[in-house]
């Protein structure tokens, strides 16, 4: 019986790691590093596409790959009408893959070091007006669960994945009220102040919430945690009902950051509450708002 090996024979006496084995090892490394499932899937698909292309070009091992091979692949994607943003993401995946190969001593020279990102136009964040998020609230007022979801997103700036993971024990209902956002993969956990609007919406939802033995705050009628895709679909439906166009769930997070900065909230405070890894991410919003000259120490209510 034939035995499958991870290495190809090489006349120079070196171990030549097969592309498909390197791909599998990379995916395993990402999982072991605590990357989110969506990140693992995205990186895996990008590297699978790259390795399939290289194999068709007659390249079978990672040691054979040169910078010009990678650049040719990225140019090919551009010619196939992939957007600059998609090509940039695949470039980033490739660079991460080669850093892994170098770290594991599978290669001596990093061919991806010479790979350049395409120029990507950074779009302005979609910031909802007071009239828009007021209309969204009105559209969901008879649905206590969705109303509470909207209120938590607006008043805390959490991501949709963070919201889906909130447990009842993460909420401090006594003064000073707060939400402890759990650590998710590489994103650090953090405490967030909960204002009266958010607390009121959560308490109202709890009266209608199914009496199930589960720790999660937002659940289905059968007691299962709400999935991210279900939360997104629900909010999209209420955006449509409220007549709000070209808006997504993450725009509630954009609105949270932009609103508080415009009201004079401390830049570092907003950055920490939003969970931004870099202050520059928060600073970018200043381009799209008129900031109050009076700095505030506490966050208001949207």
N, C-alpha and C positions, 0 to 999 in steps of 0.2 A: 504493500500500500504506500502511495506517495505521501511524503511528509511535507506540510506547508511550513515554510520558513519566512521570517520577517526580513531576511537579508538576501541580497543578490550577490553572486560571486563577482569578484573584481580582481583583475590581474595584478593590481598594485598591493593586494593583500589587505585592503580596507573593507570594512563592513558597509555595504550599500543598502540603506534602509528603504524598503518599498514604500511607494506613495500611499497605498491603501492602509498599510499598517501604521504609518506616521499619522494619517488622518484619524484612525481609531484611537491611537494613543493620545492625540491632542484633545479629542472629545472627552476621554476619560479624565484627563488633567483638568479640563474646564469644570467638569462635574465635581471633582475632588476639591477644587478651589472654591466651591460654593457659589459659582455663577448661577444666575437664574435660569430656569428652563428655557425661557424665550431667547436668552443670550446664547445658550448652548446650541439650540436649534439653528439660530441665525448663523453663528460661526461655522457650525458643521456643514450647513448647506453651501456656504460661501467656499469653504475649503474643498468640499466634494466637487463643486463646479470647476475649481482651479485644477485639482488633481486629474479630473477626467480630461480636461483640455490638454494638460501636460502629457498625459499618457498617449493621447492621439498624436502628439508631436514627437513621439518616440522617446519620451523621458520617463524612466521607470523608477528612479530613486531620488530622494531629496538632495543627495550630494551632487547630482547632475544639474540642478536648477541654477540658472544665472539670472542676473537682474534683467537682462534683455528679454528673457522668457516671460517674466512677470509683467514687464512693461508692454510686451506684445499682447498678452492676455487682456490687460486693462484697456488698451487701445481697441481691441476687438469688441469688448463690451460697449464701448462708446459708439462704435460704428453700428452696433446692433440696437442702438437707441436706448441703452440703459441711461438713466439720468445721472448727472454728476454726483448727486447725493448717494445713489446706489453704488456707483463706482468707488466713491470715497469710502463707503462702508466696507466694501469688499477689499479695498486697499488696507483698511485698518485690520480686518480679519486676517489678511495675509501677513501683515507685519507682526501681529500677535502670534500667529502660527510659527513664523520663523524665529521669534524670540524664544518660543518654547523649544524648538529644535536646537537652538544654540545653547540654551540652558541645560538641555539633556545631552549635550556634547555629540549630537548627531551630525552637526555641521561645524566647520571651522570658520567659514566666512558667511555672513548674513546677507544673502542676495536681496532681501527686502529693504535693506538700509537705503539703497539707492532709488527706491520706488517713491514717487511723488504723488500727493493727493491732487485730484483735479480741483479747480476753483469752484466752490459751492456758494451760491447766493443764500445768505441767511435771511429767512423770511421773518417779518415782524410778527410778534406773538399776537394771537387773536385775543383781544381784551374786551370782555363784555361790558356794556354800559349799565348804569343803574337800572335803566328802563328794561334792558334785556334780562338781567338776572332777576329782576322783580317779576317779569312776565313768566320766567321759568318757574319761579316759586308758585305763582298763581295757578299755572297749569298742573302742578303736582300737589296742590293743597289738599286734595281729597285722598291722596295715597300717602299715608303716614310714613311708610318705609322709604319710598322714593324721595319724599320731602326731606326726611332726615338725612338721607345720603347726599342730596344736593346741599343741604345746610352744612354738613360736616366738611364737604369738599370746599365750599365757599369760605367757611369761617376758619379752616385750619390749613388749607393749601396742601393737604396730603395727596399722594398719587393714588390712582385707582387701585394699584396692587396693594398699597399700604392700607387703603380703606377696606379691602376685602379681607384683610388679616386681623382687623380690629376685634378684640375680645372684650367682653363686658368688664372684666377685671382690669383692663387697660384704662378704664375711665374712672376718674376721681370725681364723684358727684358732690362731695363736701368742699366748701371754700378753702383754699382757692381751687376751683374746678380745673381739671386738666386731662389731657389725653397723652398716654405714653405710647408712642409709635414703636412697634416692635422692630428689631433688627431683621432685615430681609436680605439674605445673601450678603453682598458686599456693602449694602447701604446701611449706615449706622442708625440705631434707634435714637429717639430724642423725645423730650417732653414738650408738649404744646399746650399753651393755655386754651381753655375752652370757654368761650363767652356765653352769655345768657341765651342767645339765639340758638346756638348749637345744642346746649343742654336741654332747652325746652323742646326742641325737635326730637331729640333722642328719647326723652321721657314720654313724649306723646306716642312715639313709635312703639315703645316698650309696652304700652297698654294694649296694642293690637298685635304685638309680636307673638307668634305661636309659642305655647308653653312647652318647650322641648329642652331636654337635657343636653345642651350644647354651649360651649363657651363663646362662640362667635356672636357678634352683635347682629350683623345683617344676615338673615337666613331665609330659606324658602319656607313654604307652608309645611313641608315635611321635615323641617329642621336641619337641612343641609346648608353649609355656607354658600352664599351667593358667589357664583363664578364671575371672574372679571368680564368675560364676554357678555354675560347676562346683564351686569351693571351697565356696561357700555351701551348695549342695545336699548335698555330702559331709558337711560338719559337721552340718547339720540331720539327716541320716540317723543319724549317731552320737549326737546328742542324744537322738533317739528310742530308739535301741538301749540307751542308758544310763538311760532312764527319766526324763530331765530335761525338764520341761515349761516352756512359755512362755519359752524361751531362744533367742537368736539369736547369730550369729557375733560381732557387735559387743559382746555381753555378756562375752566373754572379755577385751576391752579394758577394759570397766568393772571387771571383776574384778581385773585387773592394777593399775589405779589405786587402787581401794578397798583392796585387800590391803596394798599397800606403805604407803599413808597410815595404815592402822590399825596397822601395825607400827612407826610412828614415822619413816618416811622423810621427808626434807626435802621440803617442799611444792614449792619451786621446782625441785628436781632431778626430781621426778616429773612436773611440768608440762612441763619441757624434753624429757624422754625420751618422753613421750606425744605431744609435738608440739602441745600446746594453744597457740593463739594468744594466749589471755588467761588469766592466773592465776586469774581468777574461775571459769573452767570447771573447774579442778582443785579449787578451794575448795568447789564445790558438793557434792562427794562427802563432805565432812566432816559434812554433815547426816545421813548414813546409816550412819556407822561409829562405833565407839568407838576413839579414837586413843590410842596408847601415850604415856605421859608422857615416855618416854625417846627422844630423837631419834637416829636412826641416819644415818650418813653413806654407807653402802653398802646396796644393795638385796639382799634375801635371795632365796630360791628358793620359788616357790609349790608 
